[in-house]
Amino acid sequence: MLTKVYGSAVFGVEATTITVEVHVNTGIGYHLVGLPDNAIKESNFRIAAALQNNGYKIPGKKLILNMSPADLRKEGSAYDLTLALGILVATHQIKAQHALEQYIIMGELSLDGNLQPIRGALPIAIKAKEEGFKGFILPKQNAKEAAIVEGLEVYGVCNISEVIGFFDKASPLEQTIIDLEAEFYEHLECPEFDFADVKGQESIKRCMEIAAAGGHNIILIGPPGSGKTMLAKRLPSILPPMTLHESLETTKIHSVAGRTLDKTGVMTSRPFRSPHHTISDVALVGGGQYPQPGEISLAHNGVLFLDELPEFKRGVLEVMRQPLEDRDVTISRARFTVTYPASFMLVASMNPSPSGYFNDPDAPVQSSPQEMQRYLSKVSGPLLDRIDIHIEVNPVPFEKLSDTKRGEASSVIRERVGRARKIQGIRFEAFKNIHYNAQMGVAQIRNHCALDPESMALLKAAMEKLNLSARAYDRILKVSRTIADLSASKSITSDHISEAIQYRSLDRDGWFG
């Protein structure tokens, strides 16, 4: 007898339906074909133990199991339940009272028949809905994540016996139903860190507000203890809440990586990723033999914070140059190519020298200009060009630190950021992939960053004096457009341009001492 059961494979953030065909013939043997990896090849041992512990068995017959399309590499242990159910139906140990072809069935089996969670439940559910499947049976731990997709019956199960009961005896399974919008807005998290706790640093807060309003990359340069990390951790608290679309997009990536939240099934707060400086280039941008999303994709629609930037290997930083421009990363292998979204805000921090102090006569340790330049040259010019805002962070004086008055709360700053983002949303509503100023291309810059003669003369003088690149020119225009949006100005004035020029510290002559 030939039986067909349906599962799914995830490549990048998209799923592909896999047909598992089970054929029973005379003889003895267990033949699994269709380019399975080692985890799938070992499944017959897990399946045999799970069936035996639940009153069933793999019969002593010749079983041929094909995973179609046969030229597509399959990986992982999530096909255990799919294969086990196909064997049971094909060998007449159970009768499929419900039509098997109407369901996607996925899950990893323990030896006692319990189900372990799988990766990529959300993209699998989206694909199942697109292809007209009635339902999706999967481990209970992933049920809420898959139930985000409307119009698809999702059943979370704990043990293979529940699935057998559903198909053999038509015993009902409890459908997982969630109200996506209610779930999303109910779990919008309050920020853990608030700008109200920051003493002084008003100019840096202003920079952070501009960066958040326009989605600009920013680098903070200052001595140890000046508050660079503290300020960076508070940036997500002033970013606008994620839209439902952004939340689903981000959840899909984290689902593929197996990192979604168990409580809600949907990510409600913007991701904040802070990898250690010993990270490899593959871990940062994604990859591996079977490519997985890296930190830049896990930070999609959120913040990627690189603390102590010059301590990262130069090769690791250089691989970010293309994703910073294109806002996605493409990983190619001999037989396939996957693309992961990577639209994130880069926040970096660094000391100005090996000693950590910059031109400070009272500093406990001094570095020569040559040492400082050697240290800073670890970060390439092309990478710094792609960072819109460079700002120096100075230590907070005692008078500010001892002041008991709280600073401006993140919620107040977020309101101003939200108003600026709303202006940008209207401006770019005709563009599918442009939502804020940092994403503008050449055409948008030409249309929305027109300068009056006074502003043009100011920018020309700065370009010539600082020897700025064409990319830095674009960055200044984008930042000035954001500053104008924060002040609700339709046009860019010389004040906006002059403030944007100030935020190119690393381009100034004499910065190295």
PyMOL commands that set and color helices and strands:
alter all, ss='L'
color gray80, all
select helices_A, chain A and resi 38-41+43-52+80-90+100-102+121-130+140-146+160-168+180-186+195-197+202-214+228-233+235-238+244-256+281-285+295-298+309-311+314-318+321-326+369-376+381-385+398-401+410-427+437-439+442-448+453-466+470-486+494-502+505-507
alter helices_A, ss='H'
color red, helices_A
select strands_A, chain A and resi 2-11+14-25+29-33+62-68+103-105+108-109+115-116+135-139+153-157+218-221+272-273+286-287+292-293+303-306+328-332+337-341+345-350+389-392
alter strands_A, ss='S'
color yellow, strands_A
deselect
rebuild
show_as cartoon
